[in-house]
Amino acid sequence: MKICEENKIEDKRIEDRVNYEKDKNEGICIWYNYNGYWNDAPKGPKNKMNTPAARKQEMAWMQSIGVKGIKVDFFGGDKQETLKLYEDILSDANDHGLVVIFHGCTLPRGWERMYPNFVGSEAVLASENLVFTQHANDVEAFNATLHPFIRNAVASMDFGPVLLNKRRNRQNNGGTIRKTTEIFQLATAVLFQTPVQNFGITPNNLNECPAFVIDFMKKVPTTWDETVFLDGYPGKYCVLARRHGDTWYVVGINAEKQEKTLTVSLPMLSSNQVVLYTDSKGGEARQETIKFGKNKEVELTIQPDGGIIMVGQ
């Protein structure tokens, strides 16, 4: 699913793009400013989501051309009328076959149970902050080890993980500096959960990153059948296992300033062999196949600001 800001593209071009994506078995999700007279955020389209008549008309148009969903941004506060607006948007979108992501928003209030079309909410200092300030990069690993225990434990989280550029601009030649490793970034694709992930990769990554990194991004699921907490401590490290179908993804990240070595038990795996993604001491991404004993225990070493991934069945 691809995101486009509708105010920058006229309706006819959006229709053409939707048809283009249909041929590739892909869908379009359109970004909206939720707006209202109390919202002074400059980005548009405006006055499309804040009133029933305008919202239903816009959603009917999207449904008619085959848009799959909306991403609604810039909500202001937790006022009663604002909380009601969230549910009104979800209800109307459900009537028009649209999934919904909320951004710039409050913590979800059980909407995953109430609305089948609710995908996720930001409600966290998401990856865009890594572009805005160097401080966000300096504490990225620390914050990432908090989210599975706190924010993402409440509901799906629209964080926008996996920024593979070493510099946080589109050309990879300026802006803030990434402190975490590529494997750390890949691990967050599994560690942070939402059924529609907005990954922060850029076209240059296709040529600049090792082939196995890009291959992992092409295959990593966004929905999970089972989750197992293996080890961790908020602010220090976290190791989780998630299952999609018959395949398990075991991921870990380390926010401490020294190597983290730990032994994890993986009784859920039917095989004694996994593909392991790790960091070298210099931070370079590595891939190998490893085997472990019948006790299904494996010793892992996670580099500072680094990660590990194991994929197996």
C-alpha positions in Angstrom: 0.0 0.0 0.0 1.4 3.4 -1.0 0.7 6.8 0.6 0.0 9.9 -1.4 -0.9 13.4 -0.2 -4.0 14.1 -2.1 -3.7 17.9 -2.2 -0.6 17.7 -4.3 -2.3 15.6 -7.0 -5.5 16.4 -8.8 -8.3 13.8 -8.7 -7.8 12.5 -12.3 -4.1 11.8 -11.6 -5.1 9.9 -8.5 -7.6 7.8 -10.5 -4.8 7.0 -13.0 -2.5 6.1 -10.2 -5.0 3.8 -8.5 -5.6 2.0 -11.9 -1.8 1.7 -12.3 -1.4 0.1 -8.9 -4.3 -2.3 -9.5 -2.4 -3.8 -12.4 0.4 -4.5 -9.9 -1.9 -5.9 -7.3 -1.2 -3.0 -5.0 -3.4 -0.4 -3.3 -3.4 3.3 -2.6 -3.9 5.0 0.8 -4.5 8.8 0.8 -3.3 11.2 3.4 -5.6 13.8 4.9 -5.4 16.7 7.3 -8.4 16.1 9.6 -8.8 19.8 9.9 -11.6 21.9 11.4 -11.5 25.6 12.3 -9.4 24.8 15.4 -6.7 23.2 13.3 -4.2 25.6 11.8 -1.9 23.0 10.2 -1.2 24.3 6.7 -1.2 21.0 4.8 -4.3 20.0 2.8 -6.7 18.7 1.6 -8.8 20.6 4.2 -12.4 20.4 5.3 -12.8 16.8 3.9 -12.8 14.8 7.1 -14.2 17.1 9.8 -17.9 17.2 8.8 -20.3 14.3 7.9 -21.4 15.6 4.5 -17.9 16.4 3.2 -16.5 13.2 4.7 -19.1 10.9 3.2 -18.8 12.6 -0.2 -15.0 12.2 -0.2 -15.2 8.6 0.9 -17.8 7.7 -1.8 -15.4 9.1 -4.4 -12.5 7.1 -3.0 -14.6 3.9 -2.9 -15.7 4.5 -6.5 -12.2 4.6 -7.9 -10.8 1.8 -5.7 -8.8 3.6 -3.0 -8.0 1.2 -0.1 -7.7 3.5 2.8 -6.9 6.8 4.4 -4.3 8.2 6.8 -5.8 11.1 8.8 -3.3 13.5 10.5 -3.1 16.5 12.8 -5.7 15.8 15.5 -5.8 18.3 18.3 -6.2 17.2 21.9 -8.5 14.8 23.6 -11.6 16.9 23.6 -14.9 15.0 23.6 -15.8 16.2 20.1 -12.3 15.2 18.9 -12.7 11.7 20.3 -16.1 11.4 18.7 -14.6 12.5 15.4 -12.2 9.5 15.5 -15.1 7.1 15.7 -17.2 9.0 13.1 -14.3 8.7 10.7 -13.9 5.0 11.4 -17.6 4.3 11.1 -18.0 6.2 7.8 -14.8 4.7 6.4 -16.1 1.2 7.2 -19.3 1.9 5.3 -17.2 2.8 2.3 -14.7 -0.1 2.5 -11.7 2.0 3.6 -9.2 1.1 6.3 -8.0 3.9 8.6 -4.6 5.0 10.0 -4.6 7.9 12.5 -1.4 10.1 12.7 -0.7 13.0 14.9 -3.3 11.6 17.3 -4.1 10.3 20.7 -3.7 6.8 22.1 -6.2 4.4 20.7 -9.3 3.6 22.9 -10.0 0.0 22.1 -10.7 0.8 18.4 -9.1 -2.5 17.3 -12.0 -4.3 18.9 -14.7 -1.9 17.9 -13.9 -1.3 14.2 -12.7 -3.9 11.8 -11.2 -1.3 9.5 -9.0 0.3 12.2 -5.3 -0.2 11.2 -3.3 1.8 13.7 -2.4 5.1 15.3 0.8 7.0 15.7 0.4 8.2 19.3 4.2 8.0 19.7 7.2 10.1 18.8 7.5 8.3 15.5 10.4 8.0 13.0 9.9 11.4 11.4 11.5 12.8 14.6 14.7 11.1 13.5 14.8 13.5 10.6 14.0 16.5 12.7 16.6 16.4 15.5 19.9 14.7 16.2 18.8 14.1 19.8 16.1 11.7 18.5 18.9 9.7 16.8 21.1 9.7 19.9 18.3 8.1 22.0 16.7 6.0 19.2 17.8 2.7 20.6 16.7 3.6 24.2 13.2 4.6 22.9 12.9 1.6 20.7 13.4 -0.7 23.7 10.5 1.1 25.5 7.9 0.9 22.8 7.2 -2.9 22.9 6.6 -2.7 26.6 4.6 0.5 26.7 3.1 2.1 23.6 2.9 -1.0 21.3 1.5 -3.1 24.1 -1.7 -1.0 24.0 -2.4 -1.2 20.3 -0.9 -1.2 16.8 1.6 1.6 16.4 2.1 3.7 13.2 5.8 4.4 13.8 7.2 4.2 10.3 10.3 2.0 11.1 13.3 1.0 9.0 15.3 4.0 7.9 18.3 2.6 6.1 20.0 5.9 5.1 23.0 6.7 7.3 22.1 10.3 6.9 18.5 11.3 7.5 17.7 13.0 4.2 16.4 11.6 0.9 19.8 11.8 -0.8 21.7 10.2 2.1 24.2 13.0 2.1 23.1 15.4 4.8 20.9 16.0 7.8 20.9 14.1 11.1 23.1 11.0 11.6 21.8 7.5 12.3 23.5 5.9 15.3 21.9 2.4 15.0 22.9 -0.4 12.7 21.1 -1.7 9.6 20.2 -4.9 11.4 18.7 -2.8 14.3 16.6 -1.0 11.7 15.4 -4.3 10.1 14.6 -5.7 13.5 12.2 -2.8 14.2 10.1 -4.0 11.2 9.2 -7.0 13.4 9.6 -5.4 16.9 7.1 -2.6 16.1 3.7 -4.0 15.2 1.0 -2.6 12.9 -0.8 -4.4 10.0 0.1 -1.7 7.5 3.7 -0.6 8.0 5.0 2.6 6.5 8.7 1.9 6.1 11.1 4.8 5.8 13.3 3.4 3.0 14.4 5.5 0.0 15.1 4.5 -3.6 18.9 4.7 -3.2 18.7 1.9 -0.6 18.0 -0.5 -3.4 21.6 -0.1 -4.7 23.5 1.0 -1.5 22.4 -1.8 0.9 23.5 -5.4 0.8 21.1 -7.5 -1.4 20.0 -9.7 1.6 18.9 -6.5 3.5 16.6 -5.5 0.6 15.4 -9.1 0.2 14.4 -9.2 3.9 12.4 -6.0 3.4 10.6 -7.6 0.5 9.5 -10.6 2.5 9.0 -9.5 6.1 5.3 -9.8 7.1 3.2 -7.1 8.7 0.6 -9.4 10.3 1.3 -12.0 13.0 -0.4 -15.1 14.3 1.5 -15.4 17.5 3.9 -13.3 19.7 6.2 -14.6 22.4 8.3 -12.3 24.7 11.7 -13.9 25.2 13.8 -11.4 27.2 14.3 -7.8 27.8 14.2 -4.8 30.1 12.7 -1.4 29.1 15.3 1.1 28.1 18.0 -1.6 27.8 17.2 -4.4 25.4 14.2 -6.4 24.0 13.9 -9.8 22.3 10.6 -10.9 20.8 9.5 -13.8 18.6 6.6 -13.4 16.2 5.1 -16.1 14.0 3.5 -15.6 10.5 2.1 -18.9 9.2 4.8 -21.5 9.8 7.7 -19.0 9.9 9.1 -17.5 13.1 10.9 -14.1 13.2 13.0 -13.7 16.3 14.4 -10.2 16.8 16.4 -8.3 19.4 17.8 -4.8 19.8 20.4 -3.5 22.3 20.3 0.1 23.7 23.2 -0.4 26.1 26.7 0.8 25.5 28.3 -2.6 25.6 27.7 -6.0 23.8 24.7 -7.9 25.2 25.2 -11.7 25.3 22.2 -13.8 26.3 20.9 -17.3 25.8 17.3 -17.7 24.5 15.2 -20.8 24.3 13.3 -21.4 21.1 11.1 -24.5 21.7 8.5 -23.2 19.2 10.9 -23.9 16.3 10.5 -27.3 14.6 13.9 -27.0 12.9 17.3 -26.6 14.4 18.4 -24.3 11.7 17.8 -20.6 11.2 18.9 -17.7 9.0 20.7 -15.3 11.3 21.2 -11.5 10.6 23.8 -9.8 12.9 26.1 -6.9 13.1 29.9 -7.1 13.1 31.8 -5.2 15.8 32.1 -2.4 13.2 28.4 -2.3 12.6 28.4 -4.0 9.2 25.4 -6.2 8.4 26.0 -9.9 8.1 23.9 -12.9 7.2 24.6 -16.6 7.8 22.8 -19.9 8.5 23.3 -21.4 11.9 22.4 -24.6 13.6 21.8 -25.2 17.3 21.3 -28.2 19.5 18.3 -30.3 20.4 17.6 -28.2 23.5 16.7 -25.4 21.1 18.8 -22.9 23.0 21.0 -20.4 21.2 23.5 -17.8 22.5 23.1 -14.4 21.0 25.4 -11.4 21.0 23.9 -8.0 20.2 26.2 -5.1 19.5 25.5 -1.7 21.1 22.8 0.2 19.2 22.6 -3.0 17.1 20.2 -5.9 16.5 19.8 -9.5 15.7 17.2 -11.4 13.6 16.6 -15.1 13.2 14.2 -16.5 10.7 13.2 -20.2 10.7 10.4 -22.7 11.1 
